[in-house]
Amino acid sequence: MRDGLGRLLGTRARLRWVHQILGGALLMPYFLLASVAVGSAAGGANALSSLPLSLAAYAAALPLAAATGVYGLVRPLSVTAVRAMCAVPGDRLAEGPARSWAARGRASAWWTLHLGVGALISGMTLAVPPMAVVLIVLPFVSGLRQVRLGFGWFNTGVETYTAPLLGIGLLAALALCAAAAGELLARLAPVLLGPTAADRLAAAEERAADLAVRNRLARELHDAVGHALSAVTLQAAAARRMLERDPDFVREVLTAIEDTTRRTVGELDAVLGLLREGDPARPDGATAPAPTLAADLDGLLARTRAAGTAVTAHQEPGPAGDWARLPETTSREAYRIVQEGLSNALRHGAGPVDLRILVRAGHDTGRGHDTGRRELEITMTNPPAAPEDREPRTTGGRGLRGSAERAALLGGSVEAGPHGGRWRLLAVLPLPGGDR
């Protein structure tokens, strides 16, 4: 009994009832316009004073509503109302305006159905309660018995005392009709307002683009800030150990820490620039440039050496080794890959790091011949630390995955793992333009 009353008069049923009354209110402009046309067609009669003409005006108003329902913004307005009042899960409804004609047609069908059903329920809501009240109080108000109500068999006799039952029945029928109409609209809403295949594709593309931006930001933050924190931690530890014995070394390390943190603030500014177009705090709207292999490799090696790790760098001499000639994107991503490799060497390696960077001819791995394309090859090796000396890994290997993603975006690859008793990082980045 309680469940039945909840379905008829509960919060959800009441909200759906309001939703239908809203539909009836939205149909009124169409209905008034149609009533003028119907009245003119009937010889200037007042369509509102005649039930048949009113029904004809109602029927003529529905095509008018359907015609305006194809407007693209009708769908988001309808979806907002359905989510707020019809208890339909939001993931079953489409986002944004309807763009395809198929989606517009479905939105128009919903608009027409909502307004048409809402008008009927609204009319019943206006007419039935006053009638039901009169019928309920009829046996108790003698004056009403003498009023012609249009139902002569209620005016005298025993039948008068059956009027309250009929009034209660009318109220129950109204609640039942409103609940049934609300359930019907709630079931049809996902069918008519749900996402089309094009909507799902657009949503998937939007999620993929958002995920790509988030992954890029995560890579930049990990590489820029993570490397700096690793270097500063090791530099501070080295300074603490040598504080009493070698003040000059400590002074050098503190200078390196200052330089590392200053550069990291600039890199962080560049990373945050990915989230906005320019920086409103700066009058020129510019952000700090991202570091590149051409401009910042020497400083990166110097800061790593200041942390106490020996780094031997071998760069191909001559024009092919002129890193200023590298494409900016390749130079930037190569710098980040080298930076991540050095971070791993600082945290998990032992002994000197051997870094080799060269431009070489590309090879077809399937046939073994020169493809005519040039590739930037980065090789970094160092002996692994003993298990008990390794810094616990807290990032889950995200840095190496980020380096692999960077290389993949350029059509290259990154390999990392044991090689000949040492730990090796090998990155190959293709260079555009044939001989570049």
Helices and strands as residue ranges (DSSP letters): H 2-9, H 11-41, G 47-49, H 51-68, H 74-85, G 90-92, H 101-137, G 138-140, H 142-145, G 152-154, G 158-162, H 163-193, H 197-221, I 222-226, H 227-241, H 247-272, G 273-275, H 293-306, E 311-315, G 319-321, G 323-325, H 328-348, E 353-363, E 370-382, G 387-389, H 398-409, E 413-419, E 422-431
